Amino acid sequence: DSFLGQYRWSEATPPHGPPLVATATAIDIDGQDHFIDNVIVFSARVGIELKGGASILSNTHVYGDSNDEPGPTSGPALVVSGASVHALGDYFDGKPVVLIDPMQVEVAHCFFLGAIGVELRSSGAAAAAINGLALRHNQFFAKAAQPPAVWLNESAGPFASVRQARVEGNVFEGSAAGAALANRATAASRTTTLAANATEAAFELAGAF
């Protein structure tokens, strides 16, 4: 039940002098087993950073102040570098979510507004991997020319492996490329009905992975 911000909106654009641009991190947790619920972050360069594992973020709204240009270059709403973190039912408003080497991380039932989404970022470590990632039942709203809902950032180095990742059940309002990337998995299933005495069956899995 907290409102957190570096500047009030009325302070961010003073009548005299340059605009005030937020440089702070509203919530920075370097530890295990935390629960963050019902929080609003309205002015911060980075909304929430979770460096430890086994934490839950729920019912939280993160957005920038009047001088924070919304989009993928904006400071992130959420940065996760810990394992077994769950973001559930949150509202990310004009600021993206960054998952670094995500392991057993879930982002579900969240709303993303503006040119933002989920960045899967490699740390550049030799063992950097995506393992046990679940991005499901989220809503992404952006204009057609804006970036896709989910994208890789391997500028620091490639991911060594991707295992047990599911990106499914998401709704994307925007470009066809964004919609295509909103539902992917490392496993897929199909069903068919075999005719009598059939000895083989064909399954179409194009676009499922």
C-alpha positions as CSV (number, residue, x, y, z in Angstrom):
1,D,0.0,0.0,0.0
2,S,2.8,2.4,-1.0
3,F,3.3,5.3,-3.5
4,L,7.0,5.7,-4.4
5,G,8.6,8.4,-6.6
6,Q,11.7,10.6,-6.8
7,Y,9.7,13.6,-8.0
8,R,6.1,14.7,-7.9
9,W,4.7,15.3,-11.4
10,S,4.5,19.0,-10.6
11,E,8.2,19.0,-9.6
12,A,9.4,17.2,-12.7
13,T,8.8,20.2,-15.0
14,P,9.6,23.3,-12.8
15,P,8.6,26.7,-14.1
16,H,12.2,27.8,-14.1
17,G,15.2,25.6,-14.9
18,P,15.6,22.3,-16.8
19,P,13.3,19.4,-16.5
20,L,14.1,17.0,-13.6
21,V,14.7,13.4,-14.9
22,A,14.4,10.6,-12.3
23,T,17.7,8.7,-11.7
24,A,16.6,6.6,-8.7
25,T,15.6,3.0,-8.2
26,A,12.3,2.9,-6.2
27,I,12.7,-0.6,-4.8
28,D,16.0,-2.5,-4.8
29,I,16.0,-5.9,-3.1
30,D,19.1,-8.0,-2.9
31,G,17.8,-11.0,-0.9
32,Q,15.5,-14.0,-0.9
33,D,11.9,-14.6,-0.2
34,H,10.3,-11.2,-0.5
35,F,6.6,-10.3,-1.2
36,I,5.7,-7.0,-2.8
37,D,2.0,-6.2,-3.2
38,N,-0.2,-3.2,-4.0
39,V,2.6,-0.7,-4.8
40,I,2.6,2.3,-7.2
41,V,5.9,3.6,-8.5
42,F,5.4,6.9,-10.4
43,S,8.8,8.5,-10.8
44,A,12.0,6.4,-11.0
45,R,14.7,5.5,-13.5
46,V,14.3,1.8,-12.5
47,G,11.0,0.9,-10.8
48,I,11.9,-2.4,-9.1
49,E,15.0,-4.5,-9.1
50,L,15.0,-8.0,-7.7
51,K,18.5,-9.5,-7.4
52,G,17.5,-12.4,-5.1
53,G,15.4,-15.4,-5.6
54,A,12.0,-16.7,-4.6
55,S,10.2,-13.4,-4.5
56,I,6.6,-12.4,-5.7
57,L,5.5,-9.1,-7.1
58,S,1.8,-8.6,-7.4
59,N,-0.9,-6.0,-8.0
60,T,1.8,-3.3,-8.7
61,H,1.7,-0.4,-11.2
62,V,4.9,1.1,-12.4
63,Y,5.1,4.2,-14.7
64,G,7.4,7.1,-15.4
65,D,7.1,10.8,-14.6
66,S,6.3,13.4,-17.2
67,N,9.9,13.6,-18.5
68,D,10.3,9.8,-18.8
69,E,9.8,9.1,-22.5
70,P,7.8,5.8,-22.7
71,G,9.2,2.9,-24.7
72,P,12.0,0.3,-24.8
73,T,14.7,2.9,-24.1
74,S,13.0,4.1,-21.0
75,G,14.4,2.8,-17.7
76,P,12.8,-0.5,-16.9
77,A,9.8,-1.0,-14.7
78,L,11.2,-4.3,-13.4
79,V,14.6,-5.9,-13.6
80,V,14.9,-9.5,-12.5
81,S,18.3,-11.3,-12.1
82,G,17.3,-13.7,-9.4
83,A,15.8,-17.1,-9.8
84,S,12.2,-18.3,-9.0
85,V,10.7,-14.8,-9.2
86,H,7.0,-14.4,-10.0
87,A,5.3,-11.2,-11.3
88,L,1.6,-11.7,-11.2
89,G,-1.2,-9.3,-12.1
90,D,1.0,-6.2,-12.5
91,Y,0.6,-3.1,-14.7
92,F,3.8,-2.0,-16.6
93,D,3.0,1.4,-18.1
94,G,5.5,2.7,-20.7
95,K,8.5,1.0,-19.0
96,P,9.7,-2.5,-20.1
97,V,10.5,-5.6,-18.0
98,V,14.0,-6.9,-18.2
99,L,14.8,-10.6,-17.3
100,I,18.5,-11.4,-17.0
101,D,19.4,-15.0,-17.6
102,P,15.9,-16.0,-16.4
103,M,15.7,-19.2,-14.4
104,Q,12.3,-20.4,-13.1
105,V,10.8,-16.9,-13.7
106,E,7.1,-16.3,-14.3
107,V,5.4,-13.2,-15.7
108,A,1.6,-13.9,-15.8
109,H,-1.7,-12.0,-16.1
110,C,0.1,-8.6,-16.5
111,F,-0.8,-5.6,-18.7
112,F,1.9,-3.9,-20.8
113,L,0.9,-0.4,-22.1
114,G,3.0,1.4,-24.8
115,A,6.0,0.4,-26.8
116,I,7.2,-2.0,-24.2
117,G,7.3,-5.7,-23.4
118,V,9.7,-8.3,-22.0
119,E,13.4,-8.1,-22.8
120,L,15.2,-11.4,-22.3
121,R,18.8,-10.2,-21.7
122,S,21.9,-12.4,-21.6
123,S,24.4,-11.4,-18.9
124,G,27.2,-12.5,-21.3
125,A,28.4,-15.3,-18.9
126,A,29.5,-18.5,-20.4
127,A,26.6,-20.4,-18.8
128,A,24.0,-17.7,-19.6
129,A,20.7,-19.5,-20.2
130,I,16.9,-19.3,-20.3
131,N,15.6,-22.1,-18.1
132,G,12.1,-22.6,-16.8
133,L,10.7,-19.3,-18.1
134,A,6.9,-18.8,-18.2
135,L,5.4,-15.8,-19.9
136,R,1.7,-16.4,-20.1
137,H,-1.7,-14.8,-20.2
138,N,-0.4,-11.3,-20.5
139,Q,-1.9,-8.4,-22.5
140,F,0.4,-6.2,-24.6
141,F,-1.0,-2.9,-26.2
142,A,1.1,-1.0,-28.6
143,K,0.9,0.7,-32.0
144,A,1.7,-1.3,-35.2
145,A,5.1,0.3,-35.7
146,Q,6.3,-0.4,-32.1
147,P,8.6,-3.2,-31.0
148,P,7.4,-6.8,-30.4
149,A,6.1,-8.1,-27.1
150,V,9.1,-10.3,-26.3
151,W,12.6,-9.9,-27.6
152,L,16.1,-11.2,-27.1
153,N,19.1,-9.0,-26.1
154,E,22.3,-10.9,-26.7
155,S,24.5,-7.8,-27.1
156,A,26.7,-9.0,-24.1
157,G,26.9,-12.5,-25.5
158,P,24.7,-15.3,-26.6
159,F,22.5,-17.6,-24.5
160,A,24.2,-20.9,-24.1
161,S,20.9,-22.8,-24.0
162,V,17.1,-22.4,-23.8
163,R,15.2,-25.1,-21.9
164,Q,11.6,-25.5,-20.6
165,A,10.5,-22.1,-21.8
166,R,6.9,-21.3,-22.5
167,V,5.5,-18.1,-24.0
168,E,1.8,-18.8,-24.4
169,G,-1.7,-17.5,-24.1
170,N,-0.7,-13.8,-24.6
171,V,-2.7,-11.2,-26.4
172,F,-0.9,-8.6,-28.4
173,E,-2.5,-5.5,-30.0
174,G,-0.1,-4.2,-32.5
175,S,2.2,-5.5,-35.3
176,A,2.0,-9.0,-36.7
177,A,5.6,-9.6,-35.7
178,G,4.8,-8.8,-32.1
179,A,1.8,-11.1,-32.1
180,A,3.9,-13.9,-33.6
181,L,6.5,-13.6,-30.8
182,A,3.9,-13.5,-28.1
183,N,3.3,-17.3,-28.1
184,R,6.4,-19.6,-28.3
185,A,7.6,-22.7,-26.4
186,T,10.4,-25.2,-26.3
187,A,7.7,-27.9,-26.4
188,A,4.5,-28.2,-28.4
189,S,1.7,-30.7,-28.8
190,R,-0.8,-31.6,-31.5
191,T,-3.7,-34.1,-31.7
192,T,-5.1,-36.0,-34.6
193,T,-7.6,-38.8,-35.3
194,L,-6.2,-41.8,-37.0
195,A,-8.2,-43.6,-39.7
196,A,-8.8,-47.3,-39.5
197,N,-5.7,-49.3,-40.2
198,A,-3.6,-46.1,-40.4
199,T,0.2,-46.7,-40.1
200,E,1.4,-43.1,-39.9
201,A,0.3,-39.6,-39.0
202,A,1.6,-36.2,-39.9
203,F,1.7,-33.2,-37.5
204,E,2.3,-29.6,-38.5
205,L,4.3,-27.8,-35.8
206,A,5.5,-24.8,-37.9
207,G,5.4,-21.6,-35.9
208,A,5.0,-23.4,-32.5
209,F,8.6,-23.0,-31.4
